[in-house]
Amino acid sequence: MDRAGLRGQAALGVFREHFLTCFIADPVGVATRHQIGVDNICWEADYPHSDSMWPGAPEQLEEVFTSNAVPDAEINKMTFENAMRWYNWDPFTHIPKEQATVGALRKAAEGHDVSIQALSKHEHGGANFADFAANAKELTGNKD
Protein backbone atom coordinates (compact mmCIF):
# COMPACT_ATOMS: atom_id res chain seq x y z
CA MET A 1 0.00 0.00 0.00
CA ASP A 2 1.44 3.35 -0.92
CA ARG A 3 1.31 6.48 1.21
CA ALA A 4 -1.68 7.78 -0.74
CA GLY A 5 -3.58 4.63 0.25
CA LEU A 6 -2.96 5.50 3.88
CA ARG A 7 -4.37 9.01 3.33
CA GLY A 8 -0.92 10.40 4.01
CA GLN A 9 -0.68 8.71 7.41
CA ALA A 10 2.23 6.65 8.60
CA ALA A 11 1.43 3.02 9.38
CA LEU A 12 1.50 3.70 13.13
CA GLY A 13 -1.18 6.38 12.72
CA VAL A 14 -3.38 3.98 10.78
CA PHE A 15 -2.83 1.30 13.43
CA ARG A 16 -3.73 3.63 16.29
CA GLU A 17 -6.85 4.83 14.46
CA HIS A 18 -8.20 1.42 13.44
CA PHE A 19 -6.84 -1.33 15.75
CA LEU A 20 -7.63 -2.33 19.30
CA THR A 21 -5.32 -4.96 20.79
CA CYS A 22 -6.21 -7.24 23.70
CA PHE A 23 -4.22 -9.24 26.20
CA ILE A 24 -4.91 -11.77 28.93
CA ALA A 25 -1.52 -11.97 30.62
CA ASP A 26 1.19 -10.18 28.68
CA PRO A 27 3.99 -8.56 30.67
CA VAL A 28 5.86 -7.69 27.43
CA GLY A 29 2.82 -6.02 25.87
CA VAL A 30 2.24 -3.99 29.01
CA ALA A 31 5.93 -3.07 29.16
CA THR A 32 5.78 -1.80 25.55
CA ARG A 33 2.40 -0.11 25.96
CA HIS A 34 3.71 3.31 24.97
CA GLN A 35 5.06 2.01 21.66
CA ILE A 36 1.76 0.22 20.97
CA GLY A 37 -0.37 3.09 22.26
CA VAL A 38 -2.09 2.87 25.66
CA ASP A 39 -5.35 3.94 24.00
CA ASN A 40 -5.21 0.82 21.80
CA ILE A 41 -4.88 -1.82 24.52
CA CYS A 42 -7.58 -3.69 26.43
CA TRP A 43 -7.26 -6.40 29.03
CA GLU A 44 -9.58 -9.37 28.53
CA ALA A 45 -10.55 -11.89 31.18
CA ASP A 46 -11.65 -14.54 28.67
CA TYR A 47 -13.79 -16.14 31.39
CA PRO A 48 -15.10 -18.87 31.31
CA HIS A 49 -12.62 -20.33 28.81
CA SER A 50 -10.07 -22.74 30.25
CA ASP A 51 -7.14 -20.57 29.16
CA SER A 52 -8.36 -17.60 31.16
CA MET A 53 -6.67 -16.40 34.33
CA TRP A 54 -9.79 -17.28 36.35
CA PRO A 55 -10.11 -17.25 39.31
CA GLY A 56 -6.92 -15.31 40.07
CA ALA A 57 -7.24 -12.81 37.23
CA PRO A 58 -7.29 -9.62 39.33
CA GLU A 59 -4.27 -10.64 41.36
CA GLN A 60 -2.29 -11.82 38.32
CA LEU A 61 -3.15 -8.65 36.42
CA GLU A 62 -2.07 -6.54 39.40
CA GLU A 63 1.31 -8.33 39.33
CA VAL A 64 1.77 -7.41 35.64
CA PHE A 65 0.78 -3.79 36.26
CA THR A 66 2.94 -3.48 39.39
CA SER A 67 6.03 -5.02 37.79
CA ASN A 68 5.68 -2.50 34.94
CA ALA A 69 4.89 0.51 37.20
CA VAL A 70 1.64 1.22 35.35
CA PRO A 71 -0.12 4.31 36.77
CA ASP A 72 -3.80 4.20 37.70
CA ALA A 73 -4.87 6.33 34.72
CA GLU A 74 -3.33 3.79 32.31
CA ILE A 75 -4.76 0.84 34.26
CA ASN A 76 -8.22 2.40 33.91
CA LYS A 77 -7.71 2.82 30.17
CA MET A 78 -6.58 -0.77 29.65
CA THR A 79 -9.14 -2.39 31.96
CA PHE A 80 -12.33 -0.57 30.98
CA GLU A 81 -12.11 2.94 29.53
CA ASN A 82 -10.66 1.94 26.14
CA ALA A 83 -13.29 -0.75 25.62
CA MET A 84 -16.02 1.71 26.56
CA ARG A 85 -14.70 4.24 24.01
CA TRP A 86 -13.97 1.79 21.17
CA TYR A 87 -17.33 0.04 21.48
CA ASN A 88 -19.28 3.15 22.44
CA TRP A 89 -20.81 1.36 25.41
CA ASP A 90 -21.16 2.40 29.02
CA PRO A 91 -21.63 -0.58 31.37
CA PHE A 92 -22.19 1.82 34.24
CA THR A 93 -25.65 2.59 32.91
CA HIS A 94 -26.45 -1.02 33.92
CA ILE A 95 -24.42 -1.37 37.12
CA PRO A 96 -22.97 1.46 39.20
CA LYS A 97 -19.18 1.69 38.98
CA GLU A 98 -18.77 1.04 42.72
CA GLN A 99 -20.65 -2.27 42.26
CA ALA A 100 -18.34 -3.31 39.40
CA THR A 101 -15.12 -3.47 41.41
CA VAL A 102 -13.38 -6.80 42.02
CA GLY A 103 -14.35 -6.75 45.67
CA ALA A 104 -17.99 -5.86 45.01
CA LEU A 105 -18.36 -8.48 42.27
CA ARG A 106 -16.77 -11.18 44.43
CA LYS A 107 -19.14 -10.28 47.28
CA ALA A 108 -22.12 -10.41 44.89
CA ALA A 109 -20.99 -13.87 43.73
CA GLU A 110 -20.98 -15.27 47.27
CA GLY A 111 -23.32 -18.25 47.50
CA HIS A 112 -23.12 -18.93 43.74
CA ASP A 113 -21.16 -21.83 42.29
CA VAL A 114 -18.34 -20.24 40.32
CA SER A 115 -16.09 -23.30 40.43
CA ILE A 116 -14.22 -24.48 37.36
CA GLN A 117 -16.06 -27.44 35.86
CA ALA A 118 -16.39 -29.22 32.55
CA LEU A 119 -19.73 -28.63 30.89
CA SER A 120 -19.54 -31.61 28.55
CA LYS A 121 -22.58 -33.90 28.61
CA HIS A 122 -20.54 -36.84 27.37
CA GLU A 123 -19.19 -39.34 29.86
CA HIS A 124 -16.08 -40.28 27.89
CA GLY A 125 -14.69 -36.93 26.80
CA GLY A 126 -17.03 -36.18 23.93
CA ALA A 127 -18.75 -37.76 21.00
CA ASN A 128 -16.87 -39.78 18.45
CA PHE A 129 -16.63 -38.77 14.81
CA ALA A 130 -19.47 -41.09 13.75
CA ASP A 131 -21.82 -39.34 16.21
CA PHE A 132 -20.64 -35.94 14.97
CA ALA A 133 -21.22 -36.92 11.33
CA ALA A 134 -24.67 -38.33 12.09
CA ASN A 135 -25.67 -35.13 13.91
CA ALA A 136 -24.36 -32.99 11.06
CA LYS A 137 -26.34 -35.01 8.51
CA GLU A 138 -29.49 -34.68 10.61
CA LEU A 139 -29.06 -30.92 10.99
CA THR A 140 -28.44 -30.36 7.28
CA GLY A 141 -31.06 -32.83 6.06
CA ASN A 142 -28.38 -34.79 4.19
CA LYS A 143 -29.59 -38.34 3.50
CA ASP A 144 -26.29 -39.65 2.04
Residue pairs with C-beta under 8 A, 6 or more apart in sequence:
6 13
6 14
9 17
15 37
15 40
16 37
16 39
16 40
19 40
20 40
20 41
20 42
20 82
20 83
20 86
21 29
21 36
21 40
21 41
21 42
22 41
22 42
22 43
22 44
23 29
23 30
23 41
23 42
23 43
23 44
24 43
24 44
24 45
24 46
24 51
24 52
24 53
25 53
25 60
25 61
25 64
26 64
27 64
27 67
27 68
29 36
29 41
30 41
30 64
30 65
30 68
30 70
30 78
31 68
33 41
33 68
33 70
33 74
33 78
38 74
38 77
38 78
38 82
39 77
39 82
39 85
40 82
41 77
41 78
41 82
42 78
42 79
42 82
42 83
42 86
43 61
43 78
43 79
45 52
45 53
45 54
45 57
46 52
46 53
47 54
47 57
48 54
50 116
53 60
53 61
54 116
55 114
55 116
58 102
61 79
64 70
65 75
70 78
80 91
83 89
84 90
84 91
91 100
92 100
98 104
99 105
99 108
120 126
127 135
136 142
137 143
137 144
